[in-house]
């Protein structure tokens, strides 16, 4: 009698636990969406301190924390270090120019590296309205000559591709729309 009761308890427990065990077994195989947005991912990475400071100074942090999706070609701190002395300070003092440069690094939508490679390059229009020249040479992706050193860094609202150079938009021509 006691053995039959034990078998029922163990059997009932097994039936109750089976769905939990099954879902736990699926968890490692299921792809989980990233919980952090582009700005949070950049802050956490630790190699985008200058970019994050610039985004905050330009008043773009809230936008890049929004729903997106965005594709950000993110210059690392090493990329910013390549700029001539005083450039970063001058940009931080000119919010409009800084915003223009930063939005030149952002493309609406989520563009993964495999999409660029399949298309053998592209000319996506950035948030600032100017196109980028994205090419694939020797199996590497370049954006306006800047090399993508790390691709497909996932965020909840898009993707980051780390680049080795700060992209500079073409200056607006005076009287171009006449």
MARDRENVO-351087 format. One line per field, with one value per residue (C-alpha): x, y, z; residue in three letters; chain. Coordinates in Angstrom, 1 decimal, always signed. Layout:
u	X | ...
v	Y | ...
w	Z | ...
res	ALA | ...
chain	A | ...
***
This chain:
u	+0.0 | +2.8 | +4.7 | +1.6 | +1.1 | +4.8 | +4.4 | +1.4 | +3.2 | +6.3 | +4.1 | +2.0 | +5.2 | +6.7 | +3.6 | +3.5 | +7.3 | +7.4 | +6.4 | +8.9 | +11.8 | +10.8 | +10.9 | +14.1 | +15.7 | +14.5 | +15.9 | +19.5 | +18.5 | +16.0 | +17.4 | +16.5 | +16.0 | +18.6 | +17.1 | +19.3 | +18.9 | +21.7 | +22.8 | +22.9 | +24.9 | +27.4 | +27.8 | +28.2 | +30.8 | +33.1 | +34.8 | +32.4 | +32.9 | +33.5 | +30.6 | +28.2 | +29.3 | +28.8 | +25.4 | +24.4 | +25.8 | +23.9 | +20.6 | +20.3 | +20.4 | +16.7 | +16.1 | +18.7 | +17.0 | +13.6 | +11.9 | +13.9 | +15.0 | +18.3 | +21.6 | +24.5 | +28.0 | +29.6 | +33.2 | +35.1 | +37.1 | +40.2 | +38.4 | +37.8 | +41.4 | +42.4 | +40.8 | +43.0 | +43.6 | +40.8 | +38.2 | +36.2 | +36.1 | +35.1 | +32.3 | +31.0 | +30.8 | +28.8 | +25.7 | +24.2 | +27.4 | +27.8 | +24.2 | +24.8 | +27.9 | +26.3 | +23.2 | +25.4 | +26.4 | +22.8 | +20.6 | +16.9 | +16.0 | +18.0 | +20.7 | +22.7 | +26.2 | +24.9 | +22.4 | +25.3 | +27.4 | +24.6 | +23.8 | +27.6 | +27.4 | +24.8 | +24.2 | +21.8 | +20.5 | +21.4 | +19.2 | +20.9 | +19.8 | +23.1 | +24.0 | +26.8 | +28.9 | +29.0 | +31.2 | +32.6 | +36.3 | +38.3 | +35.6 | +35.6 | +32.9 | +33.8 | +31.6 | +32.9 | +36.4 | +36.0 | +36.4 | +33.7 | +35.8 | +32.9 | +29.5 | +26.0 | +26.2 | +22.6 | +20.4 | +16.7 | +16.1 | +18.6 | +22.1 | +25.6 | +28.5 | +31.8 | +33.9 | +37.5 | +37.1 | +34.7 | +32.5 | +32.3 | +29.3 | +29.9 | +29.5 | +26.2 | +26.8 | +25.5 | +22.7 | +22.4 | +18.7 | +18.2
v	+0.0 | +2.4 | +1.6 | +2.3 | +5.6 | +6.5 | +5.5 | +7.8 | +10.7 | +10.3 | +9.8 | +12.9 | +14.9 | +13.7 | +14.7 | +18.2 | +18.8 | +17.5 | +20.8 | +22.7 | +20.3 | +20.4 | +24.2 | +24.3 | +22.0 | +24.2 | +27.4 | +27.1 | +26.6 | +29.4 | +32.8 | +35.4 | +39.0 | +41.4 | +43.3 | +46.4 | +49.2 | +50.7 | +53.3 | +50.7 | +48.3 | +51.0 | +52.1 | +48.5 | +47.7 | +50.3 | +51.1 | +53.8 | +56.4 | +59.2 | +58.2 | +58.0 | +61.4 | +62.9 | +61.3 | +62.7 | +66.2 | +66.3 | +65.3 | +62.1 | +59.6 | +59.5 | +58.8 | +56.0 | +54.5 | +54.6 | +51.7 | +52.0 | +49.9 | +51.5 | +50.4 | +52.3 | +52.4 | +53.1 | +54.5 | +53.1 | +55.3 | +54.4 | +55.8 | +59.1 | +59.2 | +59.3 | +62.7 | +65.8 | +67.4 | +69.7 | +68.2 | +66.4 | +69.5 | +71.7 | +69.3 | +69.2 | +73.0 | +72.9 | +70.8 | +71.2 | +70.0 | +67.2 | +66.0 | +66.1 | +63.9 | +61.5 | +61.0 | +60.3 | +57.1 | +55.9 | +54.2 | +53.6 | +49.9 | +46.9 | +46.0 | +42.9 | +42.2 | +39.2 | +41.5 | +43.8 | +40.9 | +39.3 | +42.7 | +43.1 | +46.6 | +49.3 | +53.0 | +53.4 | +56.9 | +57.9 | +59.7 | +63.0 | +62.5 | +61.7 | +58.2 | +56.0 | +53.9 | +50.4 | +48.0 | +44.5 | +44.0 | +41.0 | +39.6 | +42.7 | +45.4 | +49.1 | +52.1 | +55.2 | +53.7 | +52.9 | +49.2 | +47.3 | +45.7 | +44.0 | +43.4 | +42.5 | +43.7 | +43.1 | +45.5 | +45.5 | +48.3 | +47.5 | +46.6 | +48.1 | +47.6 | +48.9 | +50.9 | +52.0 | +55.6 | +58.5 | +59.2 | +62.8 | +63.9 | +66.0 | +69.7 | +71.3 | +73.4 | +76.9 | +77.6 | +73.9 | +74.0 | +77.0
w	+0.0 | +0.9 | -2.3 | -4.4 | -2.7 | -3.4 | -7.0 | -7.4 | -5.7 | -7.9 | -11.0 | -10.2 | -9.6 | -12.8 | -14.8 | -13.1 | -13.6 | -17.2 | -18.9 | -16.7 | -17.6 | -21.3 | -21.4 | -19.5 | -22.0 | -24.9 | -23.3 | -24.3 | -27.9 | -28.0 | -29.2 | -26.6 | -27.8 | -26.2 | -23.3 | -23.7 | -26.2 | -28.4 | -25.9 | -23.0 | -25.1 | -26.0 | -22.4 | -21.2 | -23.9 | -22.4 | -25.7 | -26.8 | -24.0 | -26.5 | -28.7 | -25.7 | -24.4 | -27.9 | -28.3 | -24.9 | -25.7 | -29.0 | -27.3 | -29.3 | -26.4 | -26.0 | -29.7 | -29.7 | -26.7 | -28.5 | -30.4 | -33.6 | -35.2 | -36.0 | -37.5 | -35.9 | -37.4 | -34.1 | -34.0 | -31.1 | -28.7 | -30.8 | -33.9 | -32.2 | -31.0 | -34.7 | -35.1 | -35.1 | -31.7 | -30.6 | -33.0 | -30.3 | -28.1 | -31.1 | -32.0 | -28.4 | -28.5 | -31.8 | -31.0 | -34.6 | -36.3 | -33.7 | -34.3 | -38.1 | -37.8 | -35.3 | -37.4 | -40.4 | -38.5 | -38.2 | -40.8 | -40.1 | -39.9 | -38.9 | -41.4 | -40.5 | -41.9 | -43.9 | -45.7 | -46.8 | -47.9 | -49.9 | -51.6 | -52.2 | -50.8 | -50.6 | -50.4 | -47.5 | -46.6 | -43.1 | -40.6 | -41.6 | -45.2 | -46.8 | -48.2 | -47.1 | -49.5 | -48.1 | -49.9 | -49.4 | -50.4 | -49.6 | -47.4 | -45.2 | -45.0 | -45.4 | -44.8 | -46.6 | -46.2 | -42.5 | -41.8 | -39.9 | -37.1 | -35.3 | -36.8 | -35.6 | -32.0 | -31.1 | -29.2 | -28.4 | -30.8 | -33.6 | -34.3 | -33.9 | -36.3 | -34.8 | -37.2 | -37.0 | -38.2 | -37.5 | -40.6 | -41.7 | -43.9 | -46.9 | -46.0 | -47.2 | -50.3 | -50.1 | -52.6 | -53.6 | -53.5 | -55.8
res	UNK | UNK | UNK | UNK | UNK | UNK | UNK | UNK | UNK | UNK | UNK | UNK | UNK | UNK | UNK | UNK | UNK | UNK | UNK | UNK | UNK | UNK | UNK | UNK | UNK | UNK | UNK | UNK | UNK | UNK | UNK | UNK | UNK | UNK | UNK | UNK | UNK | UNK | UNK | UNK | UNK | UNK | UNK | UNK | UNK | UNK | UNK | UNK | UNK | UNK | UNK | UNK | UNK | UNK | UNK | UNK | UNK | UNK | UNK | UNK | UNK | UNK | UNK | UNK | UNK | UNK | UNK | UNK | UNK | UNK | UNK | UNK | UNK | UNK | UNK | UNK | UNK | UNK | UNK | UNK | UNK | UNK | UNK | UNK | UNK | UNK | UNK | UNK | UNK | UNK | UNK | UNK | UNK | UNK | UNK | UNK | UNK | UNK | UNK | UNK | UNK | UNK | UNK | UNK | UNK | UNK | UNK | UNK | UNK | UNK | UNK | UNK | UNK | UNK | UNK | UNK | UNK | UNK | UNK | UNK | UNK | UNK | UNK | UNK | UNK | UNK | UNK | UNK | UNK | UNK | UNK | UNK | UNK | UNK | UNK | UNK | UNK | UNK | UNK | UNK | UNK | UNK | UNK | UNK | UNK | UNK | UNK | UNK | UNK | UNK | UNK | UNK | UNK | UNK | UNK | UNK | UNK | UNK | UNK | UNK | UNK | UNK | UNK | UNK | UNK | UNK | UNK | UNK | UNK | UNK | UNK | UNK | UNK | UNK | UNK | UNK | UNK | UNK
chain	A | A | A | A | A | A | A | A | A | A | A | A | A | A | A | A | A | A | A | A | A | A | A | A | A | A | A | A | A | A | A | A | A | A | A | A | A | A | A | A | A | A | A | A | A | A | A | A | A | A | A | A | A | A | A | A | A | A | A | A | A | A | A | A | A | A | A | A | A | A | A | A | A | A | A | A | A | A | A | A | A | A | A | A | A | A | A | A | A | A | A | A | A | A | A | A | A | A | A | A | A | A | A | A | A | A | A | A | A | A | A | A | A | A | A | A | A | A | A | A | A | A | A | A | A | A | A | A | A | A | A | A | A | A | A | A | A | A | A | A | A | A | A | A | A | A | A | A | A | A | A | A | A | A | A | A | A | A | A | A | A | A | A | A | A | A | A | A | A | A | A | A | A | A | A | A | A | A
***
